[in-house]
Amino acid sequence: MIALLHRKILSTKAQWRTEPARRSLPPLSPVPWPEPRPLPYRGTALEIRANASVWVARRQVAQLHPWQPVRILRNQRQAHHYTLEDYHLLLTGPHPPAELPPIRLIDLQLDRS
């Protein structure tokens, strides 16, 4: 099972270039982990396979491990818009720890200036 939190900002080209806040999202602290859902999971850009491997745009970017949170940042340019997506992922399992380790960041952002 996986707890998944997704945030997304959609911007026009002008907003992307003139509003720096549209190009970044601060980390969530603490992360409000939602109820876990079963694997596999397939979203618009993110796919998590049954073996807990994480794929973005047909490229493996991570292997999840129980109770080790991961944050994936991704930006993308589409026809007339720019998007910034922020995923927080937590593979759950038996015997949750008393405290989660720090969130591992995987930054897949490209220079879109």
N, C-alpha and C positions, 0 to 999 in steps of 0.2 A: 504494500500500500504506500501511496505517496501523498504528502501534503504539498500543495502547489499554490503559490500566490503569484499573480500576474498583474503588473501595472504597465500602462502604455500611454505614451504621449504622441498625438498626431499633430504635425505642424505643416504649415505651408512653407515654401522655400524662403519667403521673406521673414516669417517668424523664426525659422531655424537660424537664419543669419543674424538677426538683430536682437533676439531674446536668448541670452545664454542659459537661462533656466530651462529652456525647452530641449537643451542638449545633455542634460544630466538629471539624475534622480538621486537624492540622498538615500543612503541605506536606511532600512527600517530598523528601529531599535526600541523595544523588542519586536520581533516579527510576530504578527498575529496569525499563527499557523492555523489554517482551516482544517476541517475534518478530512482525513485521508481518503483517497479514492483508489480503486484497483488499477494495477498495471495490466496491459500497456495503456499509455495515454497518448493521444494525438491532438495537438492544438493547431493553430494556424501555421506557426513556424517551428514549433517545438514538438519533438516526438520522444517519448520515453518508452523503450522497449521492455519486454517482459524480463529481460536480464538486467534491468536498471541502467542500461546505457542510454545516454542522452544524446540526441541528434538534433542539429539545427541546420536547416537547408541542406539536407542529405549528407551531413558531415558529422562524425562522432566528435563531441566536444568534452564529454565527461563520463565517468563511471560512478554511479552513486553507491554509497555504502550506508548501512543503517545508522541512523542518528548522527550523521555528519552533514550539516546543512550546506547547501551550495547556492550561490547567487550568480545568475547569468545576465549580463548586460549586452544588449544588441541594438544596433541602429541599422536603418535601411532607407535607401532612397527609392521611392516609387515614382510613377509618372509625374505627378505634381505635388507630392507630399513627402515628408520625411517622418519616419517613426523612430521612437526610442522605446524599447521594451525591456522590462526588468522582471526576471523570474526568480522567485525564491523556492527552492526545492528541498524537501526533506523526506528521505526514504525511511519509513517507520519499520518497526520490527518488534519482536518480543523484548522485554526487559529494558524499558527506556532508562537512560541514565538520569542521575539526579540533576545534571546540568549539561546542556549542549555545548560542544566546542564552538569556537568562533566560526562564522560563516566564511567559507572559501569563495573567493571571487573569481569568476571567469569572465574576462572583459573581451567581448567580441566586437567592440565598436571600431568602426573605420573612420578615418578622417573625412568628414562630410562638409568641410568648410567651403 
